């Protein structure tokens, strides 16, 4: 799997999506519109990964023809076209080492994010266990009824921290002990009930999960910060509409913020944000209010962008899965100072008629080792008695469905069903094929055609197979 390609593609793609979302969302001051834009951006950021997962489960999708990158409009096309060149340059100059290092870094990052999530969840459960019943049940029932909630939340008191709501089956609102006056408690409970009515307990997990998956992308973290803020800003606007108390709600938000800092990191939506700038922006938005009418041109622009970006994201996912399964030719077929290509792939005259030479002949001394150039599985071992025109031969399937044949071998060193890795010896150079004029190995590469079952020959040299080279001198 090309980890370099994965990281480069994700960084460029998330950067393009984040820049577009920032520009489109700035066209309207409505938090609902901005939240919709950034949620769509988060979905587009992770869509290539989801498409790759679907292709892994449903392999026939991976053979779907992809649009050419030249057809991608504007900066997106130029940026995505640059990915291939940058990835090739990196892997060519540094070899497989950079891929191994990057994969280790990615895995370590996911492990850290998982550990952080488990730690926050453990802290949350401890806070919930130590909570006690509190006043405010009547307010919770009243607001829940006004919002049409099926499950009426209970209210509990915690020692410290930001107010929050948790529990989808048995929702409970947790208020810090510092909230003592009835009016502040009533408005905070209204805010948490709005969270329940909007389904924020579910959507928050997706929004935060995008940054956990793409932890290496600063643009995914930007989307996470924007969504954390907008989740509360939208809830503020709807709480004001529910209660009709704009000034009183802003005062309650400020009063609670002064009493509960610092705020702990928990896997729930906190009433009080950890960043002071977000708090001042929320208070200003509550006091000033927003235009209830949507910005139709901005909405049309967002819809158009989604229609263009979604197919590109899916195409990336299909390409990512194809790259993950692609066989990489990382080893030479014959490593000998006297090895050379004696007959190339292509059409030639043979016995008075044009005939396709379906492979490449590598001339080398008899007994020279023949290596597997890529990982694969041995599908067939034949002898010169079974097939005189090929002599002793080996056929192997590569990880991407292509197959290779090595013919005119002297000895065969593998068996049918064996798993081989790039660099494993599969046989030795010989002249067992009928009409062979000298010791050589005949190498064929066959690609899968559209029906997924039949194959057609292609030039191994053009496909990137390293056919022959002199061995490296032994180190002293």
N, C-alpha and C positions, 0 to 999 in steps of 0.2 A: 504494500500500500504506500502511495506517495504521501507521506505526512507533510512534506514541504508544500506540495500542491494544496493540501487541505487547509493548512494555516494561511497561506497566501490568499487563497480564494476567499476564505472566511473574513480575513481582515479587510480586503478590498470591498467585498460585498457589504459587510456591515457598515463600513465607512460611507459607501454610497447611499445606503438606506437611511442611516442616521442623518446625514447632511440633507437629504431630501425631506425627511420628516421634520427636521428643525425649520426648514424654509417654509414648508406648507403650513405647519402648525402656527407659525408666526403671523399668518394672514388673518387669524381670528383670535380674539381674546376669550372666547368661550371655552371653559375648561373641558366641557363634554366633547367638543370637536377636537381639541388638542389630545385628549385621552384616546379618542378613536384613532387618530392618526398614529400615535405612538404605539398603540396596541397592534395596529396593522403592521407597523415597522418591525416590532418584535417578532410577529408571526413570519414576516418575510425573511428576517434574519435567520430563523431556525428552519425555514421551509426546505432549503437544500439538504439539511441533515435528515429531515423526515422523509423526503423523496428518496434519499439513498437507503434509508431503512426499509421503505416499502419495496424498493428494487431488490434488496437483499432477500426479502421474504417472497417476492413475486418476480423471479428472475426474468421473465419474458419482457417486462417493462424496460429492462436495461438495454434491450436491442432496438428500442424505439428510435427512429432517426431523430437526431437533434438539429435544431436550427443552427445555421452557420453563424459564427460570432460576427461576421461582417454585416449581418442583418440587424444586429442589436444597435439601436440608435444612440447617438450622442456619446457622452462621456462614459456611459456604462459599457458600450461596445469597445471603446478604446482601452478601458481599464481591464475588462475581462480578457481581451486579446493579449494584454501584457502579462497575464498570469503564466501562461504556458512558457513564454520566453524566460521569465524570471526563475521559474521553477527548474527549467532545464539547465540554466546557467549555474544555479546553486548546486544541483545534484551532480552536474558534470565536473564542477571544480572541487567539490568536497567529497564526492562518493557517497556510499550508503551511511557513513558515520553520522552525518547531520540528520538523516531521517531517524536513526536510532535515538539520538540525543533528544530530538524534538518530541518523539513519541514518549520517551521517559518523562520529559517535562510536562507534556499534556496529561499523562496519567497521574503524575504527582499533583498537578493542579486540581484535577477532578477529585482526587483523594482528599485534598485540603478542603475543598468546597463541601464535600460530604461530611467531613469531620466538623466543620463549622456549623452545618445544618443540624447535625445530631446534638452538638453542644447547645445550640440555641433551643432545640426542642426539649432537651433535658431541663434547661433552665425554666422553660415555659411550664412544663409539667410540675416542677417544684413550686412555682408561684401559684398554680391552680390548686395544688393540694393544700397549700397553706392559707388559702382564702377562706373567708367566713361570710355567712349571710349578711346582706346589707339592706338598708332601706332603698326604695325606688322600684319595687316590683310593680306597684300600681302605675307608675309612669311608663315602665317598659311595656306593660300590657296595653296601655292607652296608645302609645306611639306605634306599637306593632299592629294593633287593630287598624289604625289610620292608614298604615302602609300595606295592609292586606297580608300580613305574614301568617303562615299556618302554625308555626311553632312560636310560642310566646317565650321570650328569653327571661331567664332569672337574672338577678343582680347580686354580685358578691363584692366583698371588700378585700383589697390586697394591701400590704404594708406600704409599698412605694412603687413608683414606676408610672408609665403612661397608661391612661384608660385604653382598654381594648375589648374586643369581642372574639370569642372562640367557641368552637363546637358546632358542627353543621347539623347533627342529629339532635343534640341537646344544647342549644345555644345559651351561653352565659355572658353577661356583661361584667367586666371586672373594673372596679373603680378604686383608685388609691385612697387611702384613709385621709389624705389632706383635703379632699372635697367634702366640705361640711355643710355649706348652705344649699338649701333645697333647689333654688333656681339654677345654679350651676350644674347640679346633679341632673336636673330634669333635661337641660339642653345637651349635656354630654350623652345621656342615655338616648336622646333622639338621634344624635349623630351616629351612635353605634347601631341603632336599629336601621338607619338608612344603609349602613354597610351591609347588614343582613339582607335587606330587600334588593340590593344591587348584585348580590352574589359575589362580593369581594373576597370572601373566604376562599373561593375557588379560583377566581381570575388572578388573585395575587400570587398563587403558587406557580401559575404559568409564567407570569411576568418576571418573577424572581428566578425561575428555573432557566430562562433564556440566558441570563448573565452567568449562572452557574455552569451551564453547558459551554458557553463561549467565554469562559473566564479570561482568556488570553486577549480578547478584543476590548479595547477601551470604549468602543462605540456601543457594544452591548451593555456595558456598565452605564454609559450615558443614558441609554434607553431605560435602564432600571431606575436611575435617579429621577428621570422625568416622570415615569409612571408612578413611582412612590409619592411624588408631590401631587400629581394630577388626581390620584385616587382620593386623597384627602380634600383637594380643592373642589372636586365634583361633589363629594359628600357634604362639604360646607355649603355649597350652593343649594343642594337639595334640602339640607337641614333648615336653612333660612326660609326656603319656600314652604317647608312643612310647618315650621313654628311661627313664621311671620315676625321673627325678632332678630333683625339684622344687627343692631347695635348691641343688644344684650348678648347675642351669641358671640360676637367679636370680643366682648368684654370677658365672657366665660372662657374662651379659648386662651386669652392672654393670662387670665388669672391662674388657670390650671398649668400653663406652661411655666410660669414663675415658680410654682410650688413643686413640680415633679422632676426638674432637671437634677442630675443627668439622666438620660433615657437609656434603658437597656436595649440590647439587640435581641428581638424575639421574632419568631416566625409567624407574626400576625401584624395586622395594620394598627399602628399606634396612633392615638389621637394627637399626640405631640410629636413633631418631627425631630430628628436628631440634629439637623442642620438649622442654625438660627436664621439663615437667610430665607429658608423655606417658610418659617413661621411668620416673618414679616410680610412676605408675599401673600400668604394666606389671609392674614388680617386685612391687608390692603384690598384684596379681592373681595372679601366679605363686605367691607365698608362701602367700597365703590360700586359693587355689583357688576354684572356683565349684561351685554345685549342678548336678550333671549332669542333673537332671530338668528338662524344659522347663516353663515357666509356661503352663499350658494356657489360662487365661482371657486372658492377654496375647496369646497366639498367636491365639485366636479373635477378639479385638478387632482385631488387625492384619489378619487375613483379611477381616473385615467392612469395615474402612476401605478396603482395596484394592478390594473389590467396588463400593463406592460411588464411590471417587475415579477409578477407571479410565474409566468411561463419561463422567464429567465432563471428564476430560483429553482424551479422543477428541473430544468435542463442541467443546472449545476449539480443537483442531486444525482441525476442519472449518470452524469459524467464522473461524479465522485465514486459511485458504486462500480462503474466500469473500470476506473483507475485502480480501485481497491482490488479488483479481481484480475487485473491485467498481468500477464506473465512478463517478467522482466528478465531479459537476457543478460545475466551478470557474469557469465563465464565463457571462455573460449571453447570451441568444439575440439580443435586439435592444437595443442601447444608443442610445437616442434620447430627447430630452426630450419628444417628442410620442407616444411609444409607450405603449400601454395594452392590457390584455386586454379585447377586445371581445366574446368569446364563450367561455364556460367549458366544461369537460368535463362530460358528463352527458346524461341523457335529456331530450328536448324534443319538442314537437309540430312535425311537418314534413309539409306537404301532407296534413293530416287524420289523421296516424298518429304514434305515438310512435317516435322514432328516436334512437339513441345517437350523440351527437356525440363521436367517438372522439379528439378532441384539443382543443387550445386555440387560439383565433384571437388573434393579436397585431396590432392595428391600428397602422400607422405610415406615414409618407410614402413614396411610391414611391421606390425606389432606396436606402432605408436598409439598412445592412449586416446580414446575418443570420450569426451566428457559431455554430460548433459548441460546445455547452456542455460537452462532455467528449471524451476521446480516443476515436477509433474508426476504422472503415474504411468507405469509400463502397461500398455494395452495388448501388445502382441510381440511375440518372439518367433521369427521364422528361420528356416534353414534353406540352404541352397537346393536341397532335395524338394522342399515344398514349393519354392518359387525361384527357379533358376535365374530369372532376369534380375532379381534383387540379391540373391545369395543369402548369406546369414544377415538377418536384419532385425531391427528393433523399432517398434512404434510406441510413442508415448503421447498422452494427452496432457496439455498444459492447463493451468488453472483457469484460463479464460475460454476454454473450449476448443482452442486450436490444437492441432496435432502435428507431431514431427515424426519423420522416418529417417533412420540411419541404416544404409544398406551397404553391401559388399564388405561386411566386417569379416575379420579373421576369426576372432573369438567374441562371444557374447558374455557379458559379466553380470547380467540382471535376469530376473525372472518375471513372468506375467503377474501383475497385481502389485509389484513392488513400488513403494513410494521413493522417488529419487529427488535429490536436491541439486541445485546448480553446483556443478563442480564434481559430482559423483561420476565415477567411471562406468560407462555402459558397455564398452567393448574396445576392440583394437582394430586398427586399420588393416585391411586385407585385400584380396582380389577374388572373393568367392562368387561375385556376380558373373553371369554368363556374358561372354564377349568383353570381359574386363581386360584392358591392355596393360594394367599395372596396379600396384597397391594404391588404394584410395578409399575414401568413404563418401558415399552419396548421401547428401543431406536434403531433405524436403521439409517444407513448412506449408501446412494447409489451414486456411481460415474457414470459419463457419459462415455459411451464406444465410439468406433471410429466413429460410424455413427452420433454422436452428439444428438441423440434423445432418445435412450434406455439407461437404467441404470442397473447396477448390484451391489449387496450388497457387502460392505467391512466392516471390523471390525472397529467400531468407536474408540475403544481404540488405535489401531495401527495408526489410522489417526490423533490422537492427541486430540480427544475429552476428556475433563476433565469430567468424568462421575459423580463422587460423592466425597464429602469431608465434614468434619465437618465445620460448619460456624465459622468465626473469632469471638472471644469474643468482646462484645460491649465495646467501649472505655469509660473510666470514666473521 
